[in-house]
């Protein structure tokens, strides 16, 4: 398996997901400010069929800064799955039977490193015209059953210091259909292999 195959699927899904962003999410998402959001508070969540599991080290976040004078600077870090029982118990009820919600965050060390990077290139003196973006990517997942030919629906959420709660980024987006549109030759059984016992 090529390690980026699942990433290509998720990227294809998110690229086409604009039509799946609920209108009620747009005002909340527009409040997020890359210059000031508290990175330690950032949470990303994905609801997938319960037989598909993101693997450790497989979900990453990349911050890209494009200086007004040209060039590109980026930092990529691996997100860790949230396992704190207290935090997970406080989650809004967003799962349903047959679904699994996985929540991810920056490690404290990575939140600090990215905050310094952002401060140097986005917030400091002379950086007022620089633009920044944030991207989430998943490139490792496995499955506990057969995929069959049914839709593989994904819903993604984002929580930041500005939103204060989980906001739907894409609702019921069919990964199978998105992959088909990008490259009909991708074999989902290879892209999402069986989980190790």
QUIGI-V504097 format. One record per pair of residues at least 24 apart in sequence whose ideal C-beta (glycine too) atoms are under 6 Angstrom apart, sorted by the first residue. I is the first residue (numbers start at 1). J is the second residue. D is the distance in Angstrom with one decimal. If there is no record, write none. Layout:
BEGIN
{{I & J & D} {I & J & D}}
END
This chain:
BEGIN
{{1 & 190 & 5.6} {1 & 193 & 5.8} {3 & 139 & 5.9} {4 & 139 & 5.7} {5 & 191 & 4.2} {6 & 139 & 5.4} {6 & 141 & 5.1} {6 & 191 & 5.2} {7 & 137 & 5.4} {7 & 139 & 3.5} {9 & 175 & 5.6} {9 & 179 & 5.0} {9 & 191 & 5.8} {10 & 138 & 4.6} {12 & 178 & 4.6} {12 & 179 & 5.7} {12 & 182 & 4.2} {13 & 173 & 5.4} {13 & 175 & 5.0} {13 & 178 & 4.3} {16 & 178 & 5.2} {17 & 170 & 3.7} {17 & 173 & 5.0} {20 & 170 & 4.4} {20 & 171 & 5.4} {20 & 173 & 4.7} {22 & 168 & 5.3} {22 & 171 & 5.8} {25 & 167 & 5.0} {25 & 168 & 5.1} {28 & 163 & 5.1} {28 & 167 & 4.6} {29 & 167 & 5.9} {31 & 162 & 4.3} {32 & 160 & 5.2} {32 & 162 & 5.1} {34 & 132 & 4.0} {35 & 122 & 5.0} {35 & 123 & 5.5} {37 & 160 & 4.9} {37 & 161 & 5.4} {38 & 161 & 3.8} {39 & 106 & 5.7} {39 & 111 & 4.4} {39 & 114 & 5.4} {39 & 115 & 5.5} {40 & 111 & 4.2} {41 & 161 & 4.5} {42 & 160 & 5.4} {43 & 103 & 5.7} {43 & 105 & 5.4} {43 & 159 & 4.1} {44 & 104 & 4.9} {44 & 136 & 5.2} {44 & 158 & 5.8} {45 & 101 & 5.8} {45 & 103 & 4.5} {45 & 157 & 4.1} {46 & 102 & 5.5} {46 & 156 & 5.3} {47 & 99 & 5.2} {47 & 101 & 4.9} {47 & 155 & 4.3} {48 & 100 & 6.0} {48 & 154 & 5.6} {50 & 98 & 5.5} {50 & 99 & 5.9} {50 & 100 & 4.4} {51 & 143 & 5.3} {51 & 144 & 4.5} {51 & 145 & 4.2} {52 & 141 & 5.9} {52 & 143 & 5.2} {53 & 142 & 5.6} {54 & 102 & 5.3} {54 & 138 & 5.7} {54 & 141 & 5.1} {55 & 140 & 4.0} {55 & 141 & 6.0} {55 & 142 & 6.0} {58 & 138 & 5.7} {58 & 139 & 5.5} {58 & 140 & 2.8} {59 & 104 & 5.0} {59 & 138 & 5.0} {60 & 137 & 5.0} {61 & 136 & 5.5} {62 & 135 & 4.7} {63 & 114 & 5.7} {63 & 134 & 5.5} {64 & 133 & 5.0} {65 & 121 & 4.2} {65 & 122 & 5.9} {65 & 130 & 5.7} {65 & 132 & 4.8} {66 & 131 & 4.9} {67 & 130 & 4.9} {68 & 129 & 3.3} {68 & 130 & 5.6} {73 & 121 & 5.7} {75 & 114 & 5.9} {75 & 117 & 5.0} {77 & 110 & 4.2} {79 & 104 & 3.9} {80 & 107 & 5.5} {141 & 192 & 5.4} {142 & 193 & 5.7} {142 & 195 & 3.8} {143 & 192 & 5.0} {144 & 195 & 5.4} {147 & 188 & 5.4} {151 & 176 & 5.7} {152 & 176 & 4.8}}
END
